[in-house]
Amino acid sequence: MFAVELGTREILNNAVVHGCGGDSNKTVRFRIFLRDGNLYLQSSDEGKGYLPREPEPGEEDVLKESGYGLAILRRYFDAVSFNASGNEI
């Protein structure tokens, strides 16, 4: 349950803050579902999208206050993927 709650918070926070830029006129959609014994968390937003890259070893800045969302998701979930536009995870 911890991983599900943590993942949900990270996904929704990223969608609101980064995807929608805090614009209350933009919409975030979230769903959680079970398929073939696997739990999925899915979020989409009206932002311009983000296409992540894998960080180089040692590239993480451990002193920064934000920017750990994807690293957290990759640590706690078997897979993390985006749509082609980068506005759905």
Backbone as numpy.savetxt, mean C-alpha at the origin, in Angstrom:
# Nx Ny Nz CAx CAy CAz Cx Cy Cz
-4.08 -11.61 12.90 -4.89 -10.41 12.90 -4.04 -9.14 12.90
-2.90 -9.22 13.57 -2.02 -8.06 13.61 -1.60 -7.64 12.20
-1.17 -8.60 11.39 -0.71 -8.30 10.03 -1.83 -7.72 9.18
-3.03 -8.24 9.33 -4.17 -7.74 8.55 -4.47 -6.29 8.93
-4.50 -6.00 10.23 -4.76 -4.63 10.67 -3.63 -3.69 10.23
-2.41 -4.11 10.39 -1.26 -3.29 9.99 -1.28 -3.03 8.49
-1.50 -4.08 7.71 -1.55 -3.93 6.25 -2.67 -3.00 5.82
-3.82 -3.15 6.44 -4.96 -2.28 6.12 -4.62 -0.82 6.40
-4.02 -0.56 7.54 -3.64 0.81 7.89 -2.64 1.38 6.90
-1.62 0.61 6.56 -0.59 1.09 5.63 -1.17 1.37 4.25
-1.99 0.45 3.76 -2.57 0.61 2.42 -3.48 1.84 2.38
-4.34 1.97 3.37 -5.27 3.11 3.37 -4.55 4.44 3.61
-3.56 4.44 4.48 -2.79 5.66 4.71 -2.09 6.10 3.43
-1.46 5.17 2.74 -0.78 5.51 1.48 -1.77 6.04 0.45
-2.95 5.44 0.36 -3.94 5.88 -0.62 -4.42 7.31 -0.33
-4.67 7.60 0.93 -5.18 8.92 1.31 -4.08 9.98 1.21
-2.94 9.71 1.81 -1.87 10.71 1.88 -1.14 10.87 0.55
-0.71 9.77 -0.03 0.10 9.84 -1.25 -0.75 9.78 -2.51
-1.68 8.86 -2.55 -2.51 8.70 -3.75 -3.41 9.90 -4.00
-4.16 10.28 -2.99 -5.11 11.38 -3.14 -4.54 12.72 -2.68
-3.36 12.70 -2.13 -2.74 13.94 -1.67 -3.54 14.66 -0.61
-4.34 13.90 0.16 -5.15 14.51 1.21 -6.37 15.25 0.68
-6.65 15.15 -0.63 -7.78 15.83 -1.26 -9.07 15.10 -0.92
-9.94 15.72 -0.13 -11.18 15.07 0.31 -12.19 14.89 -0.82
-11.92 15.46 -1.98 -12.80 15.27 -3.13 -12.47 14.00 -3.91
-11.34 13.38 -3.60 -10.95 12.14 -4.27 -11.39 10.94 -3.44
-11.63 9.84 -4.13 -12.18 8.64 -3.50 -11.13 7.55 -3.36
-11.17 6.85 -2.23 -10.37 5.66 -1.99 -11.34 4.50 -1.85
-11.06 3.42 -2.54 -11.88 2.21 -2.42 -11.01 1.13 -1.78
-11.61 0.38 -0.85 -10.88 -0.69 -0.17 -11.78 -1.90 -0.07
-11.18 -3.05 -0.29 -11.92 -4.30 -0.05 -10.96 -5.34 0.49
-11.52 -6.21 1.28 -10.77 -7.33 1.83 -11.60 -8.57 1.50
-10.94 -9.59 0.98 -11.70 -10.77 0.59 -10.84 -12.03 0.68
-11.53 -13.15 0.72 -10.90 -14.46 0.81 -11.19 -15.20 -0.49
-10.14 -15.71 -1.13 -10.29 -16.47 -2.37 -9.31 -17.63 -2.34
-9.84 -18.82 -2.55 -9.02 -20.03 -2.58 -8.12 -20.15 -1.35
-8.65 -19.77 -0.20 -7.90 -19.89 1.05 -6.88 -18.79 1.28
-6.83 -17.79 0.41 -5.90 -16.66 0.55 -6.67 -15.39 0.86
-6.14 -14.60 1.78 -6.74 -13.33 2.15 -6.11 -12.23 1.31
-6.94 -11.36 0.75 -6.47 -10.27 -0.09 -6.93 -8.93 0.49
-6.04 -7.96 0.44 -6.36 -6.58 0.76 -6.17 -5.80 -0.54
-7.15 -5.01 -0.92 -7.05 -4.29 -2.19 -7.55 -2.87 -2.00
-6.78 -1.92 -2.50 -7.15 -0.52 -2.41 -6.87 0.16 -3.74
-7.76 1.07 -4.12 -7.52 1.89 -5.30 -7.89 3.33 -4.95
-7.26 4.27 -5.63 -7.53 5.68 -5.37 -7.53 6.44 -6.68
-7.88 7.70 -6.63 -7.97 8.54 -7.82 -6.70 9.34 -8.07
-5.61 8.94 -7.44 -4.34 9.63 -7.62 -3.68 9.29 -8.95
-2.55 9.92 -9.21 -1.84 9.72 -10.48 -1.12 8.38 -10.55
-0.96 7.73 -9.42 -0.32 6.41 -9.41 1.13 6.46 -8.99
1.61 5.30 -8.62 2.99 5.15 -8.13 3.49 3.80 -8.58
4.61 3.78 -9.25 5.20 2.52 -9.70 6.46 2.28 -8.88
6.37 1.39 -7.90 7.49 1.18 -6.98 8.66 0.46 -7.64
9.79 0.63 -7.04 10.98 -0.13 -7.44 11.52 -0.79 -6.19
12.28 -1.82 -6.38 12.91 -2.49 -5.24 14.09 -1.65 -4.76
14.18 -1.39 -3.46 15.32 -0.62 -2.96 16.61 -1.42 -3.05
17.69 -0.72 -3.28 19.00 -1.36 -3.29 19.36 -1.73 -1.85
20.12 -2.78 -1.64 20.53 -3.14 -0.27 21.24 -1.97 0.40
20.84 -1.66 1.61 21.44 -0.56 2.36 20.89 0.80 2.01
19.94 0.86 1.08 19.42 2.15 0.63 18.43 2.76 1.63
17.84 1.94 2.48 16.84 2.43 3.42 17.45 3.45 4.37
16.74 4.53 4.57 17.16 5.57 5.51 16.41 5.35 6.81
17.05 4.75 7.79 16.38 4.37 9.03 16.02 5.57 9.90
16.48 6.75 9.55 16.18 7.93 10.35 14.97 8.71 9.83
14.46 8.37 8.67 13.32 9.11 8.14 12.04 8.73 8.88
11.09 9.65 8.90 9.86 9.46 9.68 8.78 8.71 8.93
8.85 8.65 7.62 7.83 7.96 6.84 8.50 7.24 5.68
7.69 6.55 4.88 8.23 5.87 3.72 8.48 4.39 3.93
7.94 3.82 4.98 8.16 2.41 5.28 6.99 1.52 4.89
5.92 2.10 4.36 4.70 1.34 4.08 4.92 0.11 3.23
5.58 0.26 2.09 5.80 -0.90 1.21 6.72 -1.93 1.85
7.72 -1.47 2.56 8.62 -2.41 3.23 7.85 -3.23 4.27
6.95 -2.58 4.99 6.12 -3.29 5.97 5.24 -4.30 5.27
4.58 -3.89 4.19 3.71 -4.82 3.46 4.49 -6.01 2.92
5.66 -5.75 2.38 6.47 -6.86 1.83 6.94 -7.81 2.92
7.12 -7.30 4.11 7.57 -8.15 5.22 6.46 -9.05 5.75
5.23 -8.53 5.80 4.14 -9.27 6.42 3.25 -10.05 5.44
3.36 -9.78 4.15 2.49 -10.44 3.17 3.30 -11.20 2.15
2.70 -12.26 1.61 3.38 -13.12 0.64 3.66 -12.39 -0.67
2.80 -11.47 -1.06 2.98 -10.76 -2.32 2.37 -9.36 -2.21
2.99 -8.42 -2.91 2.49 -7.06 -3.01 2.59 -6.68 -4.47
1.48 -6.26 -5.06 1.51 -5.89 -6.48 0.63 -4.67 -6.73
0.93 -3.99 -7.84 0.21 -2.80 -8.26 -0.39 -3.03 -9.63
-1.44 -2.28 -9.97 -1.95 -2.31 -11.35 -0.98 -1.51 -12.22
-1.22 -1.51 -13.52 -0.31 -0.85 -14.47 -0.24 0.66 -14.25
-1.33 1.26 -13.74 -1.35 2.71 -13.49 -0.71 3.09 -12.17
-0.54 2.12 -11.27 0.08 2.38 -9.98 -0.85 3.00 -8.96
-2.16 3.00 -9.24 -3.09 3.58 -8.27 -3.99 2.51 -7.63
-3.56 1.26 -7.72 -4.25 0.17 -7.05 -3.21 -0.82 -6.56
-3.37 -1.23 -5.31 -2.45 -2.20 -4.71 -3.24 -3.38 -4.23
